[in-house]
Amino acid sequence: MSSTKTVNRRQPIVDFSKFDTTNVMIDVQGIEEVNPHRYEMQLLTGVLYEDLQAGNCVGFKDVTEDEFWVRGHMPGYPIMPGVVMCETAAQLSSFFCIKYQLLESDLVGMGGVDDMRVRAPVKPGDKFIVMVQRFKLRPRMLINSYFQGWVDEKLVVDGFIKGVRISPD
């Protein structure tokens, strides 16, 4: 599934009718119980949907004027950097992976990004909805996922990310 021919990149991973953006399943505090990210690098605001059997998860980031990148990334017209969009998706994938011990590890790091496309800007005031779909898993080693980012049900970014098991020294 590492090529664009194996996924429909315009269809949402999870149909929007399956979750409610105002009904948060897991909030920041719940995310902090699983993910180690803090301060400026904590990019998830909440989790809206999980389906372990299907291997997918939906989360979001409420994008505010206080983001670390707003002041310097396009002054006068701040837009979320693509790498921050990708990191948000990686954190959601990591959350899902750690919560369900898919790699049998309490730490999962980004091991790579493939075929990422930024399709529209994400700006302060937006609710950035992120969806991830696991498609390959090597227990105790790596997880491959397809991700999508949406604003107002419009696809703004998508691509493939690899998560790798991290063993702290």
C-alpha positions as CSV (number, residue, x, y, z in Angstrom):
1,M,0.0,0.0,0.0
2,S,2.9,2.3,-0.4
3,S,1.7,3.6,-3.7
4,T,-1.2,5.9,-4.5
5,K,-2.8,3.2,-6.7
6,T,-3.9,1.2,-3.6
7,V,-5.9,3.8,-1.7
8,N,-8.5,6.2,-2.8
9,R,-6.8,9.4,-1.7
10,R,-10.0,11.5,-2.1
11,Q,-12.3,9.4,0.1
12,P,-12.0,9.8,3.9
13,I,-10.4,6.9,5.7
14,V,-13.4,7.1,8.2
15,D,-16.7,8.5,7.0
16,F,-17.5,11.7,8.7
17,S,-20.9,10.3,9.8
18,K,-19.1,7.9,12.1
19,F,-17.9,10.5,14.6
20,D,-19.0,13.9,16.0
21,T,-16.3,16.6,16.2
22,T,-18.0,18.0,19.3
23,N,-17.9,14.6,21.1
24,V,-14.3,14.1,22.3
25,M,-13.6,10.5,23.3
26,I,-10.2,11.2,24.6
27,D,-9.0,14.7,25.6
28,V,-5.5,16.1,26.0
29,Q,-5.1,14.6,29.5
30,G,-6.0,11.1,28.2
31,I,-3.6,11.6,25.3
32,E,-0.8,12.6,27.7
33,E,-1.3,9.3,29.5
34,V,-0.2,7.5,26.3
35,N,2.0,10.0,24.3
36,P,5.1,11.6,25.7
37,H,4.8,14.8,23.7
38,R,4.5,18.0,25.7
39,Y,4.6,21.8,25.4
40,E,4.9,23.1,21.8
41,M,5.3,19.6,20.5
42,Q,2.0,18.3,21.9
43,L,-0.1,18.6,18.7
44,L,-3.2,16.6,19.4
45,T,-6.2,18.2,21.1
46,G,-8.4,15.1,21.2
47,V,-9.4,11.7,19.8
48,L,-12.8,11.4,18.2
49,Y,-12.9,7.8,16.9
50,E,-11.1,4.5,17.2
51,D,-11.6,1.1,15.5
52,L,-9.0,-1.4,16.5
53,Q,-10.3,-4.1,14.2
54,A,-10.2,-1.8,11.1
55,G,-6.9,-0.3,12.3
56,N,-8.0,3.3,12.1
57,C,-8.3,6.3,14.3
58,V,-9.5,9.9,14.1
59,G,-8.2,12.8,16.1
60,F,-7.9,16.6,15.8
61,K,-5.9,19.7,16.5
62,D,-7.6,23.0,17.3
63,V,-5.3,25.4,15.5
64,T,-4.9,28.6,17.5
65,E,-3.1,31.9,17.2
66,D,-0.7,30.8,19.9
67,E,1.0,28.0,17.9
68,F,4.8,28.2,17.9
69,W,4.9,28.6,14.1
70,V,2.3,31.4,13.7
71,R,4.6,34.3,14.3
72,G,7.2,33.3,11.7
73,H,5.6,31.0,9.2
74,M,4.2,33.5,6.6
75,P,3.9,36.6,8.7
76,G,0.5,38.3,7.9
77,Y,-0.8,35.0,6.5
78,P,0.2,32.2,8.9
79,I,-0.3,28.7,7.6
80,M,0.6,25.4,9.3
81,P,3.8,24.0,8.0
82,G,3.4,20.6,6.2
83,V,5.9,19.0,8.5
84,V,3.7,20.0,11.5
85,M,0.7,18.5,9.7
86,C,2.7,15.3,9.2
87,E,3.9,15.3,12.9
88,T,0.3,15.7,14.0
89,A,-0.7,12.6,12.0
90,A,2.4,10.7,13.4
91,Q,1.3,11.6,17.0
92,L,-2.1,10.2,16.3
93,S,-0.7,7.0,14.8
94,S,1.7,6.7,17.7
95,F,-1.1,7.2,20.2
96,F,-3.1,4.4,18.6
97,C,-0.1,2.1,18.3
98,I,1.0,2.6,22.0
99,K,-2.5,2.4,23.4
100,Y,-3.1,-0.9,21.8
101,Q,0.5,-2.1,22.2
102,L,0.8,-2.9,18.4
103,L,4.6,-2.6,18.6
104,E,4.9,-3.8,22.2
105,S,6.5,-0.5,23.2
106,D,5.7,2.6,25.1
107,L,7.6,4.8,22.6
108,V,7.0,5.0,18.9
109,G,8.9,7.4,16.7
110,M,8.5,8.6,13.1
111,G,10.6,6.4,10.8
112,G,9.7,8.1,7.5
113,V,7.2,9.8,5.3
114,D,6.3,8.9,1.7
115,D,4.3,10.5,-1.0
116,M,2.9,13.4,1.2
117,R,0.8,16.0,-0.6
118,V,-0.3,19.3,1.0
119,R,-3.4,20.2,-0.9
120,A,-4.7,23.3,1.0
121,P,-3.6,25.6,3.8
122,V,-4.4,25.1,7.5
123,K,-4.8,28.4,9.4
124,P,-5.3,29.5,13.0
125,G,-9.0,29.0,13.8
126,D,-9.2,25.8,11.9
127,K,-10.1,22.4,13.4
128,F,-7.6,20.1,11.7
129,I,-9.1,16.6,11.6
130,V,-6.6,13.8,11.2
131,M,-7.3,10.2,10.2
132,V,-4.8,7.3,10.2
133,Q,-5.2,3.8,8.7
134,R,-2.8,1.1,9.6
135,F,-2.0,-1.1,6.6
136,K,1.2,-3.0,7.6
137,L,2.4,-4.1,11.0
138,R,5.6,-5.9,11.9
139,P,5.2,-6.5,15.6
140,R,8.1,-5.2,17.8
141,M,9.5,-3.3,14.7
142,L,7.4,-1.0,12.6
143,I,3.9,0.2,11.6
144,N,3.0,1.7,8.2
145,S,0.0,4.0,8.0
146,Y,-1.8,6.1,5.4
147,F,-2.9,9.5,6.8
148,Q,-5.2,12.3,5.8
149,G,-5.8,15.8,7.2
150,W,-9.1,17.6,6.7
151,V,-10.6,21.0,7.4
152,D,-14.3,21.5,7.0
153,E,-14.5,18.1,5.3
154,K,-12.0,19.2,2.7
155,L,-8.8,17.2,2.2
156,V,-5.8,19.4,3.0
157,V,-3.0,16.8,3.3
158,D,-2.3,13.1,2.9
159,G,0.5,10.7,2.7
160,F,2.2,7.6,4.2
161,I,4.1,7.4,7.5
162,K,6.2,4.8,9.1
163,G,6.3,4.4,12.9
164,V,9.2,2.6,14.5
165,R,9.6,1.0,18.0
166,I,11.9,3.0,20.2
167,S,13.7,1.4,23.1
168,P,15.0,4.0,25.5
169,D,18.6,3.3,26.7
